[in-house]
Amino acid sequence: MAMAQLPQDLIEEILAWLPVKSLMRFRCVSRTWNSLIFQAHFVKLNLQRSSRNTHVLLRCQINTVFEDMRDLPGIAPCSICSLLENPSSTVDNGCHQLDNRYLFIGSCNGLVCLINLVARGEFSEYRVWFCNLATRIMSEDSPHLCLRSCNYKLWWYQVKCGFAYDDRSDTYKVVLVLSNIKSQNWEVRVHRLGDTHWRKVLTCPAFPILGEKCGQPVSGTVNWFAIRKLGFDYEWETVTVDQLVIFSYDLNKETFKYLLMPNGLSQVPCGPELGVLKGCLCLSHVHRRTHFVVWLMREFGVENSWTQLLNVTLELLQAPLPCVILKPLCISEKDCVDILGCSLLCWMVLLAIANCVYALVLAALSFPGSYFVLISFKSS
């Protein structure tokens, strides 16, 4: 009696629920399965099925034994669920070592974007690569963005960049925000994955863009902290809370706008950082050097939707500023906030629920050459 075979659509539905690592193992089952797993519609379906299991990409410095004694950058994907369920586990098996030539821009839907700047005489060239950590496939060298070095401020701290998915055009885009010395304007250059060129899409007046180099991707936009004033120069001591804004670039419309800070922000925050929690833009900062505060913009672009999620005292961390840098990691369905904290000596992950602390649990995590600590806060 011949064995019954499952319909192809049922096989596809079952496979779509599997984690990426399992799918990579099943490629060898048959040519049909191997072809299916790499098809664009199946990749999107699998991404939709796995969206509830939040993953983060941890970045670290890997200690080497080379003669120059330099530390190489590394990245490691990590599931928040597995991290909280088994905090004493190690993640070094999944740590991918990067070449020193690459600078990490960001990750989106499993793709990692890297950039490189090469000086060639009076010109400088930007190149980007796209890497899929699950399949260990890296794209070929992208089209170069060639700029005359004397016309732009091209040091890494002077350039802002971003990597995001534009769902309206179903494309991944790399964004560079460059300071033009001659015109004293910002120039926005964009490379779309699959294109053979870079495009200059926008020029806007100069104003200070603050914080990290990499912008935060939310709802088809890339976002950075900024000060609403003309010119690149500023003194932080003279900045007022009314001048603080979020510079938001729209990938599809190729326009920008300013988003206002939360109404409850009464003074200029210490160490403000933008991030993404559950697909929403978030703002984290230290208040009066005593509390760590997290805000969430529940509806992107609607300034009245800012909600304060967390306001926890720094005494719980038992580490003084400025030694500790805190960043929100993810948020649960019940608005429980996981926080990633790092210092010169250790890393920490905290689970804060309703600002109420009931128990404190410590466990160790390890990267090669790095030390991690997991701290869980549970409410009564």
C-alpha positions as CSV (number, residue, x, y, z in Angstrom):
1,M,0.0,0.0,0.0
2,A,1.5,3.3,-1.1
3,M,2.1,6.0,1.6
4,A,-0.3,8.9,1.5
5,Q,1.4,12.3,0.7
6,L,0.5,15.6,2.3
7,P,-0.7,18.3,0.0
8,Q,2.0,20.8,-1.0
9,D,0.0,23.8,0.5
10,L,-0.2,21.9,3.9
11,I,3.5,21.2,3.9
12,E,4.2,24.9,3.2
13,E,1.9,25.9,6.1
14,I,3.7,23.5,8.5
15,L,7.2,24.6,7.4
16,A,6.2,28.3,7.7
17,W,5.8,27.9,11.5
18,L,9.3,26.4,12.0
19,P,12.3,28.6,13.3
20,V,14.9,29.5,10.7
21,K,17.5,27.2,12.1
22,S,15.2,24.2,11.6
23,L,14.4,25.3,8.0
24,M,18.0,25.5,7.2
25,R,18.4,21.8,8.2
26,F,15.4,20.8,6.1
27,R,16.8,22.2,2.9
28,C,18.4,18.8,2.2
29,V,15.1,16.9,2.3
30,S,14.4,17.5,-1.3
31,R,15.0,20.0,-4.1
32,T,11.4,21.1,-3.8
33,W,11.8,22.0,-0.1
34,N,15.1,23.7,-0.8
35,S,13.5,25.8,-3.5
36,L,10.4,26.6,-1.4
37,I,12.4,27.8,1.6
38,F,14.2,30.4,-0.5
39,Q,11.1,31.7,-2.3
40,A,10.2,35.3,-1.4
41,H,6.5,34.6,-0.5
42,F,7.6,31.8,1.9
43,V,10.2,34.0,3.5
44,K,7.5,36.6,4.2
45,L,5.1,34.0,5.5
46,N,7.7,32.6,7.9
47,L,8.6,36.1,9.1
48,Q,4.9,36.7,9.9
49,R,4.6,33.4,11.8
50,S,7.7,34.0,13.9
51,S,7.2,37.7,14.7
52,R,6.0,37.0,18.2
53,N,9.3,35.4,19.3
54,T,11.4,38.6,19.6
55,H,15.0,38.3,18.6
56,V,17.7,40.8,19.2
57,L,21.2,41.2,17.7
58,L,23.8,41.6,20.4
59,R,27.0,43.4,19.4
60,C,30.3,42.7,21.2
61,Q,34.0,43.0,20.9
62,I,35.7,39.6,20.5
63,N,39.2,39.4,22.1
64,T,41.8,38.1,19.7
65,V,45.2,36.7,20.1
66,F,46.6,38.4,17.0
67,E,49.9,40.3,17.3
68,D,48.3,43.7,17.0
69,M,46.0,42.8,20.0
70,R,43.0,44.5,18.4
71,D,39.5,43.4,19.3
72,L,37.3,42.4,16.4
73,P,33.6,43.4,16.3
74,G,31.1,40.5,16.6
75,I,27.3,40.2,16.3
76,A,25.1,37.4,17.7
77,P,21.3,36.8,17.2
78,C,19.6,35.9,20.4
79,S,16.0,35.0,21.3
80,I,14.6,37.0,24.2
81,C,12.4,34.1,25.2
82,S,15.3,31.7,25.4
83,L,17.4,34.3,27.2
84,L,14.8,34.8,29.9
85,E,14.0,31.1,30.2
86,N,17.6,30.0,30.4
87,P,19.7,33.0,31.4
88,S,22.8,31.0,32.3
89,S,23.2,29.8,28.7
90,T,25.9,31.0,26.4
91,V,25.4,32.6,23.1
92,D,29.0,32.5,21.8
93,N,28.2,29.6,19.4
94,G,26.1,32.0,17.3
95,C,28.6,34.9,17.5
96,H,29.6,36.0,14.0
97,Q,33.0,37.7,13.8
98,L,33.1,40.8,11.5
99,D,36.1,42.2,9.6
100,N,37.4,45.5,11.0
101,R,36.6,47.1,7.7
102,Y,32.9,46.8,8.2
103,L,30.6,49.1,10.3
104,F,27.3,47.7,11.5
105,I,24.4,49.9,10.3
106,G,21.4,47.9,11.4
107,S,19.3,44.8,11.0
108,C,15.8,44.3,9.6
109,N,13.7,41.1,9.1
110,G,16.8,38.9,9.5
111,L,19.0,40.9,7.2
112,V,22.1,42.7,8.5
113,C,23.5,45.8,6.8
114,L,27.2,46.6,6.9
115,I,29.0,49.6,5.4
116,N,32.6,50.4,4.6
117,L,34.4,53.7,3.7
118,V,37.5,53.6,1.5
119,A,39.6,56.7,0.7
120,R,40.9,56.9,-2.8
121,G,43.0,60.0,-3.3
122,E,40.7,63.1,-3.3
123,F,37.6,60.9,-3.3
124,S,35.9,58.6,-0.7
125,E,33.8,55.6,-1.5
126,Y,31.0,54.1,0.5
127,R,30.1,50.4,0.0
128,V,27.4,48.4,1.6
129,W,26.8,44.6,2.1
130,F,23.8,42.7,3.2
131,C,24.2,39.5,5.2
132,N,21.7,36.8,6.2
133,L,23.0,35.3,9.4
134,A,20.6,32.3,9.1
135,T,21.8,31.2,5.7
136,R,25.3,32.7,6.1
137,I,25.0,34.3,2.7
138,M,26.5,37.7,2.1
139,S,25.7,39.9,-0.9
140,E,28.2,41.0,-3.5
141,D,29.8,44.4,-3.3
142,S,27.1,47.0,-3.9
143,P,27.4,50.0,-6.2
144,H,29.8,52.6,-4.8
145,L,28.8,56.0,-3.6
146,C,31.8,58.2,-4.7
147,L,32.1,61.6,-3.1
148,R,34.8,64.3,-3.3
149,S,36.3,64.3,0.2
150,C,36.8,68.0,0.4
151,N,33.1,68.7,-0.1
152,Y,31.7,66.6,2.8
153,K,32.3,65.8,6.5
154,L,33.0,62.1,6.1
155,W,34.3,61.0,9.5
156,W,32.1,58.3,11.0
157,Y,30.9,60.5,13.8
158,Q,29.8,63.2,11.3
159,V,27.7,60.8,9.1
160,K,24.2,59.4,10.0
161,C,23.0,56.2,8.5
162,G,20.0,53.9,8.6
163,F,18.7,50.6,7.2
164,A,15.0,49.9,7.0
165,Y,12.2,48.1,5.0
166,D,9.8,50.1,3.0
167,D,6.6,48.0,3.0
168,R,4.9,50.3,0.5
169,S,7.5,49.5,-2.2
170,D,8.5,46.1,-0.8
171,T,12.2,47.1,-0.8
172,Y,15.1,47.4,1.7
173,K,16.8,50.7,1.7
174,V,20.1,52.1,3.1
175,V,20.1,55.8,4.0
176,L,23.1,58.1,4.4
177,V,22.7,61.6,5.8
178,L,25.8,63.6,4.8
179,S,26.9,67.1,5.8
180,N,27.8,69.2,2.7
181,I,30.5,71.7,3.6
182,K,30.0,74.0,0.7
183,S,26.2,74.3,0.8
184,Q,26.0,73.9,4.7
185,N,23.1,71.6,4.1
186,W,22.2,67.9,4.9
187,E,22.1,65.6,1.9
188,V,20.1,62.4,2.0
189,R,21.5,59.6,-0.2
190,V,19.6,56.3,-0.6
191,H,20.5,52.9,-2.0
192,R,17.8,50.4,-2.6
193,L,18.7,46.7,-2.4
194,G,18.9,45.4,-6.0
195,D,19.6,48.8,-7.6
196,T,22.7,49.6,-9.5
197,H,23.2,53.1,-8.1
198,W,22.7,55.5,-5.2
199,R,20.2,58.4,-5.4
200,K,20.4,61.9,-3.9
201,V,16.8,62.2,-2.8
202,L,16.7,65.2,-0.4
203,T,18.5,68.3,0.7
204,C,17.5,70.1,3.9
205,P,18.9,73.0,6.0
206,A,21.6,72.2,8.5
207,F,20.7,71.4,12.0
208,P,22.4,69.3,14.7
209,I,21.5,65.5,14.6
210,L,22.3,63.9,17.9
211,G,22.8,60.5,19.4
212,E,23.9,57.3,17.7
213,K,25.0,57.1,14.1
214,C,22.3,54.6,13.1
215,G,18.7,55.8,12.9
216,Q,15.8,53.8,14.2
217,P,13.5,52.2,11.6
218,V,9.7,52.5,12.3
219,S,6.7,52.4,10.0
220,G,8.7,53.0,6.8
221,T,10.7,55.8,8.3
222,V,14.2,56.3,9.8
223,N,14.5,58.5,12.9
224,W,17.3,60.4,14.7
225,F,17.4,62.8,17.6
226,A,17.9,66.4,16.5
227,I,17.9,70.0,17.7
228,R,15.5,72.4,15.8
229,K,17.9,75.2,15.1
230,L,19.9,76.3,12.1
231,G,23.6,75.4,11.8
232,F,25.6,72.4,12.8
233,D,27.2,73.9,15.9
234,Y,25.5,73.9,19.3
235,E,26.3,73.9,23.1
236,W,24.4,71.2,24.9
237,E,24.2,73.4,28.1
238,T,22.1,76.0,26.2
239,V,19.7,73.5,24.6
240,T,16.1,73.7,25.9
241,V,13.6,70.9,25.9
242,D,11.4,72.8,23.4
243,Q,14.3,72.6,20.9
244,L,14.6,68.8,21.1
245,V,12.8,67.0,18.2
246,I,13.0,63.7,16.3
247,F,14.2,64.0,12.7
248,S,12.1,61.5,10.8
249,Y,12.8,60.6,7.1
250,D,10.0,58.9,5.1
251,L,11.4,56.2,2.9
252,N,8.5,56.1,0.5
253,K,7.7,59.8,0.2
254,E,11.3,60.8,0.4
255,T,10.5,63.7,2.7
256,F,11.2,64.6,6.3
257,K,9.4,66.0,9.3
258,Y,10.0,66.8,13.0
259,L,8.3,64.8,15.7
260,L,7.9,66.4,19.2
261,M,9.0,65.1,22.5
262,P,6.5,63.7,25.0
263,N,4.5,66.3,26.9
264,G,5.7,64.9,30.2
265,L,9.3,65.7,29.4
266,S,9.8,68.8,31.5
267,Q,13.6,69.2,31.1
268,V,16.4,68.2,28.8
269,P,17.0,64.5,29.5
270,C,20.4,62.9,30.3
271,G,21.6,60.4,27.7
272,P,18.5,60.3,25.5
273,E,18.3,57.3,23.2
274,L,15.8,56.3,20.5
275,G,14.8,52.7,20.0
276,V,12.0,50.4,18.7
277,L,9.7,48.4,21.0
278,K,7.0,46.2,19.5
279,G,7.2,48.1,16.2
280,C,6.8,51.4,18.0
281,L,9.2,54.3,18.4
282,C,10.5,54.6,22.0
283,L,12.5,57.1,23.9
284,S,14.7,56.2,26.9
285,H,16.6,58.6,29.1
286,V,17.9,59.2,32.6
287,H,15.8,61.7,34.7
288,R,17.7,63.9,37.3
289,R,20.4,61.2,37.4
290,T,18.2,59.1,39.6
291,H,15.7,57.3,37.4
292,F,15.6,55.5,34.1
293,V,12.5,56.4,32.1
294,V,11.1,54.8,28.9
295,W,8.4,56.4,26.7
296,L,6.5,54.7,23.8
297,M,4.9,56.4,20.8
298,R,2.0,53.9,20.4
299,E,0.8,55.4,17.1
300,F,3.7,56.6,15.0
301,G,3.5,60.3,14.1
302,V,0.8,61.1,16.6
303,E,2.6,63.0,19.4
304,N,-0.3,62.7,21.8
305,S,0.2,58.9,21.8
306,W,3.4,59.1,23.8
307,T,3.0,56.9,26.9
308,Q,5.4,56.5,29.8
309,L,6.1,52.8,30.2
310,L,8.8,52.7,32.8
311,N,10.2,55.0,35.6
312,V,12.6,52.9,37.7
313,T,15.2,54.1,40.2
314,L,18.9,53.6,39.3
315,E,19.6,52.5,42.8
316,L,18.3,49.0,41.8
317,L,21.2,48.7,39.4
318,Q,23.8,49.4,42.1
319,A,26.0,51.1,39.5
320,P,26.6,54.9,39.3
321,L,26.4,57.0,36.2
322,P,28.0,57.5,33.7
323,C,29.4,54.0,34.0
324,V,26.1,52.3,33.0
325,I,24.3,52.8,29.6
326,L,20.7,51.5,29.5
327,K,18.6,50.6,26.4
328,P,15.2,49.1,26.2
329,L,15.4,45.6,24.6
330,C,11.8,44.5,24.0
331,I,8.3,44.8,25.4
332,S,5.7,42.1,26.2
333,E,2.0,42.0,25.5
334,K,1.4,43.3,29.0
335,D,3.9,46.1,28.7
336,C,6.7,44.4,30.6
337,V,10.0,46.1,29.6
338,D,13.2,44.2,29.1
339,I,16.3,46.4,29.4
340,L,19.8,45.9,28.1
341,G,22.4,47.6,30.2
342,C,26.2,47.7,29.6
343,S,29.2,49.2,31.3
344,L,32.9,48.8,31.0
345,L,32.9,45.6,33.0
346,C,29.6,43.8,32.4
347,W,26.3,43.6,30.5
348,M,22.9,43.3,32.1
349,V,19.4,42.4,31.0
350,L,16.6,43.5,33.3
351,L,12.9,42.7,33.3
352,A,10.8,45.5,34.9
353,I,7.1,45.0,35.5
354,A,4.9,48.0,36.6
355,N,7.9,49.6,38.3
356,C,7.5,47.1,41.2
357,V,10.4,44.9,42.2
358,Y,9.7,41.7,44.1
359,A,12.7,39.5,43.5
360,L,16.2,39.8,42.0
361,V,17.8,36.9,40.1
362,L,21.4,36.9,38.8
363,A,22.9,34.7,36.2
364,A,25.9,34.8,33.9
365,L,26.1,34.9,30.1
366,S,29.3,34.7,28.1
367,F,30.7,35.9,24.8
368,P,34.3,35.2,24.0
369,G,36.1,37.9,25.8
370,S,32.9,39.5,27.3
371,Y,30.9,39.1,30.5
372,F,27.2,39.3,30.8
373,V,24.7,39.5,33.7
374,L,21.0,38.8,33.6
375,I,18.8,40.6,36.1
376,S,15.1,39.9,36.3
377,F,12.6,42.1,38.1
378,K,9.3,40.5,39.0
379,S,6.3,42.1,40.5
380,S,4.3,40.8,43.4
